[in-house]
């Protein structure tokens, strides 16, 4: 997995929870962040999140650029 970063800010936190080399997806009412190297999934209730920041690899942004 290439280096992608997912940052999650919870309601009462001033600093994000940072997940390196991770992917995120929604499952029901949860934002799930999977870290392949650690073989762990972190689940956050969407109702308690006020901000999410994700980095995208260049191949994931191709549809946003003009050829």
N, C-alpha and C positions, 0 to 999 in steps of 0.2 A: 504494500500500500504506500502510495506517495504521501508526502507530508501535507496533510490538511489539518486545519485547526478549527475547533468548535468552541466558542465561548458562550457560557450561559450565565445570565444575571438573574438571580432570584429576587423576589419582592423586596426583602429587607437587606439585601447585600449591596455594599458599595463597590466591591470588586467581583469580577467574573470568576466562575469556575472554568478553568482552561483544560481542554482535552486535546492533546497533540496526537497526530496520526489517527484521526477518528472520523467516523461517518455518523450522520444523524438521520433519524427517521421518526415519523409519528406512528404510534400504536395506541389506538383508542384515545384516552385523555392524557397520554404521556408523550413527552419528547424523549426519545431513546438515543443515547450516544454510545456507539460501539467502538472500543479501543482494541484493535486486533492484536497488537503486541502483548497487551495485558490479558487478553481473552476475557474482557469484562464488558457488561452493558450497564450503563448508568441511566436510571429512569427518573425524570422530573415531571411532576404534575404541571401540565400546561397552564393551569389557573394560577400558579405561583411564579411564573416566568414573566419578566417585563421586558427582556431584551435577549436576542440571540444573534451572534455574529459567526458567520462561517466563511472560511476561505475556500475558493474554488480553483481547481487546477485549470490551466489554459485550455485543455481539451474539453472541459465542461462548460467553457464560456464561448465556444466557437459560434454558437447561434447568435451571440450578441455583437459580433464583429462583422463588418462588411468585407466581402471578398473582392 
